[in-house]
Amino acid sequence: MSRQTREIDSSIYSVLSYGSSSVGAKVPHPSTTECKCGLPAQIRTSKKMQSKGRRFYGSPHFGKQDKTAYNLFKWYDQSDSALEDIHIHDLIEENKKMDNRLKTMEDLLARMEDLLKRMEEKMRVMEAQLQLSEELHVKEIERSKMLRIMLICLCGFYLYLGFLGLV
């Protein structure tokens, strides 16, 4: 049986047989561990009291009528862990990339917070200048009113002097 055919058979078998196990959940596993039938082993979970919860490789035919035909049994934690090492390495690399992205985002956030602080300070200065400008404007209006009043008084006084004939 060719490798490609075994992979196709394995995929079909995984789809058709997924979920039915008398010993626990079976998980298709991309491992080098194969059953004598040529299909990849599946990871199962032991339900026996002395090894309850421990995972093991088992034949895809496990639990069928002819139990001795494919008697694959290998503890998962004693298996060849090359694929797991590769997967762990990939996860570590992805974690490093995410850490770098996080650092970049934290740096950007720090720069944005600094910019926000500078903008808030400029806003406070501008508000103070506006308030001072408004106060000066109010004072200028009051001064202008006073000058008008003084001008009116001066005109009135000049008319009074003219009435008296002194001008």
Buried (B, 14 or more C-beta within 10 A) or exposed (E): EEEEEBEEBBEEBBEEBEEEBEBBEBBBBEBEBBBEBBBBBBBBBBEEEEEEEBBBBBBBBBBEEEEEEBEBEBEBEEBEEEBEEEEEEEEEEEEEEEEEEEEEEEEEEEEEEEEEEEEEEEEEEEEEEEEEEEEEEEEEEEEEEEEEEEEEEEEEEEEEEEEEEEE
